[in-house]
Amino acid sequence: MSSTATRRSRFGPLFVAPAFIHLLVFALVPIAYAGYLSLFKLHLIRGQMHFVGLTNYGYTFGDASFWNAMWNSARYALMSVPLGMALGLGVALLVNQKLKGVTIFRTIFYIPSIASGIALSMLWIYVFLPKTGMINTALGWVGITNETDFLANVHWAMLALVVMTALNGVGPKMILFLAGLLNVPPELYEAAQIDGASRPRQFWRITLPMLAPTTFFVMVTSTIAAMQVFTPVYLMTKGGPEDTTDVVGYHIYQESWVRFNTGLAAAQSFILLAVIAAIAVVQFRLQKNQLKGYSTA
Amino acid sequence: MIASQKPSFEGGLGRVNDSRFSVAIRTTGLLVLVVAGLLWSQASPPVRTLLASGGALGGLLALTGSSKRAASYWLLTLLAVILFAPFAWMVLVSLHPPKTPIPPLAEIIPQKPAWDNVKQVLFSPTLPVSRFFFNTVVVTISVVVLQLLITSMAAYSLSRLKWRGREVVFWLFIGSMMFAGPVTQIPVYLMLRNLGWLDTYAALIVPGISSAFSVFLLRQFYLQIPFELDEAARIDGASDWKIYSRVILPLGKPALATAGAFTFFAVWTDFFGPMIYTNSTEMRTLEVGLSIFKNSYGTTNWPLQMTAALIVLAPLLIVFLFVQRFFVKGLMLGSIK
């Protein structure tokens, strides 16, 4: 993506220097340093370092609680990413119509995603409360007596987190899909209408394929974010009940800042990085094949 | 905001010549609304809740009828209600007297609004909430200002100047944006500890003064500004710095507003950083302070907790409403690769 109109300049690196030095100090060097730390046994508070080679990795690979956390993150991502994307696309289609007051809806849907995590968590703890909570009260109105404590129930806790984060995170995805929809040339729909294609057919044959790059972008970014989820877990379930919401982000935090096994936590964060990178690579591959299929259309 | 270019659904808000069925629906809706209104004064609070929702339903029916367009309004309203019900509840509960247990929904509207809850929270004897607020303002403003300066310079260089290694540097920014995440937390913490910065403003500000995301976003914007402007300025003898400060920065004001808003929201609501980089109560930010508030009051004082949540949210909402019109465009550019 290089532009032809730019001018060669000696000062180019100078302008980028402050940001690049920051990038080095706060991202690139720390990533390398985390790799180095992962080869040591290091207590966060006492601080002596013992070189242990790959022991931390060996231990992690045999650690059932780590794989449970990995599985929880995978479950969270597998549920929240498709749900979030479907919601984002659905809402984008709704607010892409010429309706009065539609900008107000766009604004309303965006607001929860800028809200603070702690405020949202407090609100949704209430939504999920057993007796007085919003869901169970609403169920009571239609005659269903339900006192499930959603956040403390092994079957519901993860689902509750998924629903809460997918609903409140709909705003940015809506905007991205909206941008994608605006990039679809209107002539395509006109041509399809002349050919007598039904609306659902137009959606499957024009809208979805034309949205492929947007869908891909949203999928990759939200998968990465989902695999790193921390704040709602920390604030709402603390990994419970029975470790069913102990996601990797929370597990690593506990390892480092609660159990003080900093070297081990560094190894685990490196494994997470590798897993995320692997998922991204697979998604890039799939995307390539998918685009090939559409290039003739 | 965005002008819709897609052919819209038929049927119209307030249009009368619908099918007979739709007219019947509208009439029923209007009737329900009127009946709900008439019964309101005699009803007990729980019935009022029902009447209010029934009335709203009727009003919506009367307005929209049963066309496809109406279905869209239905769905939009339903989602908006789901997303906003907790917020409405928050505002109402925050007006109840402190220490009242969670009010049942029928009694959700406070008898006498407790307006001084805000004062009680801000000047709480147990927690320095006004100090949290002050810290958050200092940190957020410093980060936003410094980050805009640093990242706009970088974005200028990456979009409008040509030099060796530019592409590599750009991809390093992109890569770190995607993958840095949790892996940098421990090393950055150790570094700040070695510098002796833990529990100071430096620890809260310096890690945030640049962001790969802002660099990327601003670069996307700057690529849209016509390159002839630089050429013209260059012919007039302007230096790179002049072009940056006199041409690009002023033309890119919407870009700065968007990037600044993103940063504002991110820093104001950051939880993890302030939680591990500070440990004295005086250095906490609102977001972390509020979680202490939540833990110390537990579920025993919902009104004050909700007031505290409102104190965190209000500035976010104000800033959002100000920059909203730039915001949509900004996010769109962020997605173009």
Contacts between the chains, C-beta under 8 A, distances in Angstrom:
chain1	res1	chain2	res2	distance
A	1	B	223	7.8
A	1	B	337	7.5
A	2	B	162	7.9
A	2	B	166	7.9
A	2	B	167	7.1
A	3	B	159	7.5
A	3	B	160	7.9
A	3	B	223	6.5
A	3	B	227	6.7
A	5	B	227	3.2
A	5	B	228	7.7
A	5	B	230	7.6
A	5	B	231	7.3
A	6	B	159	7.5
A	6	B	160	5.4
A	6	B	161	6.1
A	6	B	162	4.6
A	6	B	227	7.0
A	7	B	160	7.6
A	7	B	161	6.5
A	7	B	162	6.1
A	7	B	230	6.8
A	7	B	231	7.9
A	7	B	234	6.7
A	8	B	161	7.7
A	8	B	162	4.5
A	8	B	163	6.9
A	9	B	161	4.1
A	9	B	162	6.6
A	9	B	163	6.2
A	9	B	240	5.5
A	10	B	163	7.5
A	11	B	157	7.8
A	11	B	161	7.0
A	11	B	240	4.7
A	11	B	241	7.6
A	12	B	157	4.8
A	12	B	161	3.9
A	12	B	162	6.8
A	12	B	163	3.4
A	12	B	166	6.6
A	12	B	240	8.0
A	13	B	157	7.4
A	13	B	163	5.8
A	13	B	165	7.5
A	14	B	157	7.8
A	15	B	153	4.6
A	15	B	154	6.5
A	15	B	156	5.8
A	15	B	157	3.6
A	15	B	161	6.8
A	15	B	240	7.1
A	15	B	244	7.1
A	16	B	153	7.2
A	16	B	154	4.5
A	16	B	157	4.3
A	16	B	158	6.3
A	16	B	169	6.1
A	18	B	150	4.6
A	18	B	153	6.7
A	18	B	154	7.2
A	18	B	210	6.9
A	19	B	150	5.1
A	19	B	151	5.7
A	19	B	153	7.0
A	19	B	154	3.6
A	19	B	173	7.8
A	19	B	210	4.6
A	19	B	215	5.8
A	20	B	154	7.0
A	20	B	169	6.2
A	20	B	172	7.9
A	22	B	150	6.9
A	22	B	209	6.4
A	22	B	210	3.7
A	23	B	172	6.5
A	23	B	173	6.4
A	23	B	176	6.0
A	23	B	210	6.8
A	23	B	212	6.6
A	25	B	191	7.8
A	26	B	184	6.8
A	26	B	188	6.0
A	26	B	207	5.5
A	26	B	210	7.7
A	27	B	176	4.1
A	27	B	180	4.6
A	27	B	184	5.9
A	27	B	212	7.3
A	28	B	172	6.8
A	28	B	176	6.7
A	29	B	187	7.4
A	30	B	180	7.7
A	30	B	183	7.4
A	30	B	184	4.0
A	30	B	187	3.6
A	30	B	188	5.3
A	30	B	191	7.3
A	31	B	176	7.9
A	31	B	179	7.8
A	31	B	180	6.6
A	31	B	183	5.6
A	31	B	184	6.2
A	31	B	187	7.8
A	33	B	187	4.1
A	33	B	190	7.9
A	34	B	183	5.0
A	34	B	184	6.9
A	34	B	186	6.2
A	34	B	187	5.2
A	37	B	186	6.6
A	37	B	187	6.7
A	37	B	190	7.9
A	91	B	79	6.7
A	94	B	72	5.5
A	94	B	75	5.9
A	94	B	76	5.6
A	95	B	76	7.2
A	96	B	4	5.5
A	96	B	6	5.8
A	97	B	4	6.3
A	97	B	6	7.3
A	97	B	8	5.0
A	97	B	9	6.0
A	97	B	69	7.5
A	97	B	72	6.0
A	98	B	4	5.0
A	98	B	8	3.7
A	99	B	8	7.5
A	99	B	13	7.1
A	99	B	69	6.6
A	99	B	72	6.3
A	99	B	73	7.0
A	99	B	76	7.9
A	100	B	13	4.9
A	102	B	4	7.6
A	102	B	76	7.9
A	103	B	1	4.9
A	105	B	76	4.9
A	105	B	80	6.2
A	106	B	1	6.4
A	106	B	328	7.5
A	107	B	321	8.0
A	107	B	324	6.4
A	108	B	80	4.9
A	108	B	83	6.8
A	108	B	84	6.5
A	109	B	79	7.0
A	109	B	80	7.2
A	109	B	83	6.7
A	110	B	320	7.7
A	110	B	324	8.0
A	110	B	327	7.8
A	111	B	83	7.9
A	111	B	317	7.0
A	111	B	320	6.7
A	112	B	83	5.6
A	112	B	87	7.9
A	114	B	265	4.6
A	114	B	269	7.7
A	114	B	316	5.4
A	114	B	317	8.0
A	114	B	320	5.5
A	115	B	269	7.5
A	115	B	313	5.8
A	115	B	316	6.6
A	116	B	268	7.1
A	116	B	269	3.9
A	116	B	271	8.0
A	116	B	286	7.8
A	116	B	287	5.6
A	116	B	290	7.7
A	116	B	309	7.7
A	116	B	312	4.8
A	116	B	313	6.4
A	116	B	316	6.9
A	117	B	269	6.0
A	117	B	271	5.5
A	117	B	287	7.2
A	118	B	269	7.8
A	118	B	271	6.5
A	118	B	287	5.4
A	118	B	290	4.9
A	118	B	291	5.3
A	118	B	294	7.0
A	118	B	309	7.3
A	118	B	312	7.0
A	119	B	90	7.6
A	119	B	290	7.4
A	119	B	309	3.8
A	119	B	310	7.9
A	119	B	312	5.3
A	119	B	313	5.3
A	120	B	86	8.0
A	122	B	90	7.9
A	122	B	294	6.2
A	122	B	305	5.9
A	122	B	306	7.3
A	122	B	309	5.4
A	123	B	86	3.9
A	123	B	87	7.0
A	123	B	89	7.2
A	123	B	90	5.6
A	123	B	309	7.1
A	124	B	86	6.4
A	126	B	86	7.0
A	126	B	89	6.9
A	126	B	102	7.1
A	126	B	302	7.5
A	127	B	86	5.7
A	129	B	102	7.5
A	132	B	102	4.6
A	132	B	104	6.7
A	134	B	85	6.5
A	134	B	86	7.0
A	134	B	89	7.0
A	134	B	105	7.9
A	137	B	104	7.5
A	137	B	105	5.5
A	141	B	50	8.0
A	167	B	82	6.7
A	167	B	83	6.2
A	168	B	83	7.1
A	170	B	79	8.0
A	170	B	83	7.7
A	172	B	331	6.3
A	175	B	328	5.7
A	175	B	331	4.5
A	175	B	332	6.7
A	176	B	331	6.6
A	176	B	332	7.3
A	176	B	335	4.9
A	178	B	2	6.3
A	178	B	328	7.7
A	178	B	332	7.7
A	179	B	331	7.3
A	179	B	332	3.6
A	179	B	335	6.0
A	180	B	335	7.7
A	181	B	6	6.8
A	182	B	2	6.4
A	182	B	5	6.1
A	184	B	6	7.7
A	186	B	5	5.5
A	186	B	6	6.9
A	186	B	7	7.5
A	189	B	6	6.9
A	189	B	7	6.2
A	193	B	7	7.9
A	213	B	337	7.6
A	214	B	335	6.4
A	217	B	335	5.3
A	217	B	337	7.2
A	220	B	178	7.8
A	221	B	178	7.9
A	224	B	178	6.0
A	224	B	179	7.8
A	224	B	181	7.4
A	228	B	181	4.8
A	228	B	182	5.8
A	230	B	182	7.6
A	230	B	272	6.4
A	231	B	271	5.2
A	231	B	272	7.0
A	234	B	271	7.7
A	235	B	271	7.9
A	235	B	291	6.6
A	235	B	294	7.8
A	249	B	182	5.8
A	252	B	182	5.8
A	253	B	182	8.0
A	256	B	185	7.5
A	256	B	186	5.6
A	257	B	276	6.3
A	262	B	186	5.8
A	262	B	190	7.9
A	265	B	186	6.1
A	266	B	183	7.9
A	266	B	186	5.4
A	266	B	187	7.8
A	269	B	182	5.0
A	269	B	183	4.4
A	269	B	185	7.2
A	269	B	186	6.9
A	270	B	183	6.3
A	272	B	181	7.8
A	272	B	182	6.3
A	272	B	183	7.2
A	273	B	179	6.0
A	273	B	181	7.2
A	273	B	182	8.0
A	273	B	183	4.8
A	276	B	179	6.5
A	276	B	181	7.4
A	277	B	179	6.3
A	280	B	178	6.9
